[in-house]
């Protein structure tokens, strides 16, 4: 039987505009993987295919599903699917085609060096839902496309550094019109209307104000009996006061009354301990995805799926529920977008999706939420003034 391969109009439009070295930019759930495989079969099918993705996507075989729609398989067609952690293994590949899934080539380091080595000798495209916040994020892709020889040339031609700091501090950029032109040449946007509407509700929870103020003022860790050594330790202690409050537990359980199947995102192990031990309604199945356990979503009438941000904010999807509860906020806007996208898929049967953010009026929660709304990364040092 011939496979059914159906691209949406916006995917066909993107496919027609794609080219070697481009960034296929589509929001979470837009079908970038399907479009990428379609590009390979129409433009580069004579080359060996490598797909570099997240460890979770590799382990859950999501890419194999997309390949099967084109009558391709890893075994029959000698296709390699591996994680970013193993990217250096393929630095000697030549005359092949690489799909780099989920943008990881930012900054410096082993992955960027391996990426640049591979792109010199192979055809490639990159898939991303959040391609870059600043021009610095684009440097590896600009170099791979031949716009610059190296990072030093980019800095020399476009970066304005402060003259009054001991370390390199970027004050601004020059000749941005050229960078904008490069970005337009590389970025292939996938423009589409989502089938579902997102609804975000911020639930204000109480917290122990006196304990919070004491920690902030004294900067002393009463659990270890030592002063905090850095801003991260201070912020984590403040967040523990806020995130562990009984009122947050009550608000969370109230939400479960109206929602039988819920994905919950959290940050810290102590939050997981709280979530594990709650008095859920009879018949509720609880499963986890984190650095310790990799459990499947339960198959029951009522379930709660506990997901740690760093381990599970990307690389999987679920169309069995319309609800995500954020027990605590992530520091990263990109991570938040990825987390929201777990249920916001093209094939979701729901017209409305509900996102509940448990937060408080504490200074750290307010600062984190303000940073996320500006689509930035929360900076602990700036907040704590450590």
C-alpha positions in Angstrom: 0.0 0.0 0.0 1.3 3.4 -0.9 2.0 5.7 2.1 -0.3 8.6 2.7 1.9 11.7 2.7 -0.1 14.9 3.1 1.6 18.2 3.7 -0.5 21.2 4.8 -0.4 24.2 2.5 1.9 26.1 4.9 4.3 23.1 5.0 4.3 22.9 1.2 5.1 26.7 1.0 7.9 26.2 3.5 9.3 23.2 1.5 9.4 25.3 -1.7 11.5 28.0 0.1 13.9 25.6 1.9 17.6 25.4 0.8 20.8 24.0 2.1 21.9 25.6 5.3 18.5 27.1 6.1 16.8 27.2 9.5 13.2 25.8 9.3 11.5 28.0 11.9 8.2 26.7 13.0 6.6 26.9 16.4 6.2 23.8 18.5 3.8 21.3 16.9 3.9 22.8 13.4 5.2 19.7 11.7 8.9 20.6 11.2 10.0 17.0 11.2 7.6 16.0 8.5 8.6 18.9 6.3 12.3 18.2 6.9 11.9 14.6 5.7 9.9 15.8 2.7 12.8 18.1 1.9 15.3 15.2 2.1 13.2 12.9 -0.1 12.8 15.6 -2.8 16.2 17.3 -2.7 18.8 15.0 -1.1 17.6 11.4 -1.3 20.8 10.3 -3.0 22.7 11.0 0.3 23.0 9.1 3.5 20.7 10.7 6.1 21.7 11.6 9.7 19.2 13.0 12.1 20.6 14.7 15.2 17.9 15.3 17.8 17.3 15.2 21.5 18.0 12.1 23.5 14.3 11.7 24.3 13.2 11.9 20.6 15.8 9.3 19.8 14.7 7.0 22.5 10.9 7.4 21.9 11.4 6.8 18.1 9.4 9.8 17.0 11.5 10.3 13.9 11.0 6.7 12.8 7.2 7.5 12.6 7.9 10.4 10.3 10.3 8.4 8.2 7.8 5.5 7.8 5.3 7.9 6.2 7.8 8.2 3.3 8.6 4.4 3.3 11.9 5.0 4.9 13.4 3.2 7.9 16.7 3.2 9.8 17.5 -0.4 9.0 16.4 -0.6 5.4 17.8 2.8 4.3 20.9 3.0 6.6 19.6 6.1 8.4 21.3 7.3 11.6 19.2 8.9 14.4 21.3 10.1 17.4 21.4 12.7 20.1 23.3 15.9 20.3 25.5 14.4 23.0 27.0 12.1 20.3 27.4 14.7 17.6 31.2 14.5 17.6 31.0 10.9 16.5 29.9 12.1 13.0 32.6 14.7 12.3 34.2 12.5 9.7 31.0 12.1 7.6 31.1 13.3 4.0 28.7 13.8 1.2 25.7 13.1 3.5 22.6 15.0 4.6 22.1 16.2 8.2 18.9 17.3 9.9 19.8 19.1 13.1 16.6 19.0 15.2 15.9 21.4 18.1 18.5 24.2 17.9 21.6 23.4 20.0 24.3 25.3 18.1 24.5 28.4 20.3 27.6 29.8 21.9 30.8 27.9 21.9 31.9 24.4 22.8 32.0 20.8 21.6 28.7 20.8 19.8 29.4 24.0 17.9 32.8 22.8 16.8 31.4 19.5 15.7 28.5 21.3 13.9 31.0 23.5 11.9 33.2 20.5 11.0 30.1 18.6 9.7 28.6 21.4 7.7 31.8 22.0 5.8 31.5 18.5 4.2 27.8 17.8 4.1 24.4 19.2 3.1 22.2 20.2 6.1 19.2 22.0 7.5 18.4 23.1 11.0 15.0 22.9 12.7 14.0 25.3 15.5 11.0 26.7 17.3 13.1 29.5 18.9 16.1 30.1 16.6 17.8 32.9 18.5 17.2 35.9 20.8 20.4 37.9 20.0 22.8 38.1 17.1 25.3 36.1 19.1 23.0 33.1 18.9 23.3 33.1 15.1 27.1 33.2 14.9 27.6 29.4 14.3 24.9 29.2 11.6 26.3 32.4 9.9 29.8 30.8 9.9 28.5 27.5 8.6 26.9 29.4 5.7 30.1 31.2 4.8 29.0 34.7 5.9 32.0 34.9 8.3 35.2 32.9 8.6 35.1 32.7 12.3 33.7 34.3 15.5 36.5 36.9 15.6 35.5 38.3 12.2 31.9 38.6 13.3 32.9 40.4 16.5 35.2 42.7 14.5 32.6 43.7 12.0 29.4 43.8 14.1 29.9 43.8 17.9 30.4 46.9 20.0 32.2 46.0 23.3 32.3 48.0 26.4 35.7 49.7 27.0 35.1 49.9 30.8 34.8 46.3 31.9 37.4 43.7 32.7 35.5 41.1 30.7 34.0 41.3 27.2 30.6 43.0 27.6 28.4 43.6 24.5 27.0 47.1 24.4 25.4 46.9 21.0 25.8 46.0 17.3 26.8 47.8 14.2 25.8 47.3 10.5 22.8 45.4 11.6 21.2 45.8 8.2 23.6 43.2 6.9 22.8 40.8 9.8 19.1 41.2 9.1 19.7 40.3 5.4 21.6 37.2 6.4 18.8 36.2 8.8 16.1 36.7 6.1 18.2 34.5 3.7 18.5 31.7 6.3 15.2 31.7 8.1 12.3 29.8 6.5 9.2 30.6 8.4 6.3 28.2 8.8 3.2 30.4 9.0 0.0 28.6 10.1 -3.1 29.1 12.2 -3.2 26.8 15.2 -6.3 24.6 15.6 -6.5 25.4 19.4 -6.4 28.5 21.4 -4.2 28.8 24.5 -5.6 30.1 27.7 -3.1 31.1 30.4 -4.3 31.6 34.0 -1.9 32.8 36.8 -3.0 31.4 40.2 -1.7 33.5 43.1 -0.6 31.3 46.1 0.3 32.4 49.6 3.8 32.0 51.1 5.6 32.5 54.4 6.6 36.2 54.1 8.5 36.3 57.3 10.7 33.3 56.4 11.2 34.7 52.9 12.4 38.1 54.3 14.6 36.5 56.9 16.4 34.5 54.2 16.8 37.4 51.9 18.1 39.7 54.7 20.4 37.3 56.5 21.6 35.3 53.4 22.1 32.4 55.7 21.2 28.8 54.9 19.6 27.4 58.0 19.5 23.9 56.4 23.3 23.6 56.1 24.2 26.1 58.9 26.4 28.1 56.4 26.0 31.4 54.6 24.9 31.2 51.0 28.0 31.1 48.8 26.4 32.5 45.6 23.2 33.9 44.1 22.0 30.6 42.9 21.9 29.1 46.4 20.0 32.2 47.7 17.5 32.1 44.9 16.9 28.3 45.4 16.3 28.8 49.1 13.8 31.7 48.4 12.0 29.5 45.8 11.8 26.6 48.2 9.9 28.8 50.7 7.5 29.9 48.0 7.1 26.6 46.1 6.6 24.4 49.2 3.8 26.5 50.8 0.7 24.5 51.8 -1.5 27.0 50.0 0.2 26.0 46.7 -0.8 22.4 47.4 -4.4 23.4 48.1 -4.6 25.5 44.9 -3.1 22.6 42.9 -5.6 20.1 44.3 -8.5 22.5 43.6 -7.4 22.6 39.9 -7.5 18.8 39.7 -11.2 18.7 40.6 -12.1 20.1 37.2 -9.3 18.3 35.2 -9.0 14.5 35.1 -5.8 14.3 33.0 -3.0 16.8 33.8 0.6 17.3 32.9 2.6 19.0 35.6 5.9 20.7 35.1 8.3 21.3 38.0 11.9 22.3 38.7 13.3 20.7 41.9 13.4 17.3 43.6 11.6 18.6 46.7 8.7 19.7 44.5 8.6 16.1 43.1 8.5 14.8 46.6 5.5 17.0 47.4 3.7 16.0 44.2 4.3 12.3 44.7 2.7 12.3 48.2 -0.5 14.4 47.6 -3.9 12.9 48.4 -5.1 12.4 44.8 -8.6 11.2 44.1 -9.2 7.5 44.0 -8.2 5.9 40.7 -5.7 8.6 39.8 -2.5 7.2 38.2 0.7 9.1 38.8 3.7 8.8 36.4 7.0 10.7 36.1 9.5 11.8 33.5 12.7 13.2 35.0 16.4 12.4 35.4 15.6 9.3 37.5 12.5 7.8 35.9 11.2 7.6 32.3 7.6 6.4 32.6 4.9 6.5 29.9 1.8 8.6 30.3 -0.8 6.4 32.2 -3.7 4.8 30.3 -6.5 5.5 32.8 -9.5 7.8 33.2 -7.6 10.0 35.6 -3.9 10.6 35.6 -1.2 13.1 36.6 2.1 13.2 34.6 4.9 14.8 36.5 7.6 16.2 34.2 10.8 17.9 35.2 11.5 20.9 32.9 15.1 20.1 32.0 14.4 16.4 31.3 11.1 16.7 29.5 10.2 20.1 28.1 10.7 19.0 24.5 10.9 15.9 22.3 7.4 14.4 23.0 3.8 15.3 22.7 0.4 14.4 24.1 -3.0 15.0 22.6 -4.9 13.1 25.4 -5.2 16.2 27.6 -6.0 19.9 27.3 -4.3 20.9 30.6 -0.8 21.7 31.8 -0.1 23.0 35.4 3.2 24.7 36.1 3.9 24.0 39.7 6.8 26.5 39.5 8.2 28.8 36.8 11.2 28.0 34.6 13.9 30.6 34.2 13.9 30.1 30.5 11.4 31.6 28.0 12.5 29.0 25.4 11.9 26.2 27.9 8.4 27.6 28.7 7.5 27.7 25.0 8.7 24.1 24.5 6.7 23.0 27.6 3.5 24.6 26.4 3.9 22.9 23.0 3.7 19.4 24.5 -0.1 19.6 24.1 -0.4 22.3 21.5 -0.2 20.0 18.4 -1.6 20.2 14.9 -3.7 17.1 15.6 -5.0 18.0 19.0 -8.8 17.2 19.3 -9.2 20.2 21.6 -10.3 23.7 20.6 -9.1 25.2 23.9 -5.9 24.4 25.9 -5.5 25.5 29.5 -2.3 26.4 31.2 -2.3 27.1 34.9 0.8 28.9 36.3 1.1 28.6 40.1 2.9 31.7 41.3 2.9 34.2 44.2 3.5 37.8 45.0 7.0 37.2 46.2 9.7 39.3 44.6 11.4 36.3 43.0 8.2 35.0 41.4 7.3 38.5 40.1 10.8 39.0 38.7 10.8 35.6 37.0 7.3 36.2 35.4 8.4 39.7 34.2 11.5 38.3 32.6 9.5 35.5 30.8 7.0 38.0 29.5 9.9 39.9 28.0 11.0 36.6 26.3 14.3 36.6 28.2 16.2 34.4 30.6 16.0 35.1 34.4 19.3 36.2 35.8 19.9 35.1 39.5 22.8 37.4 40.0 20.9 40.5 38.9 18.0 39.6 41.1 20.0 38.7 44.2 22.6 41.5 43.8 25.1 39.0 45.2 
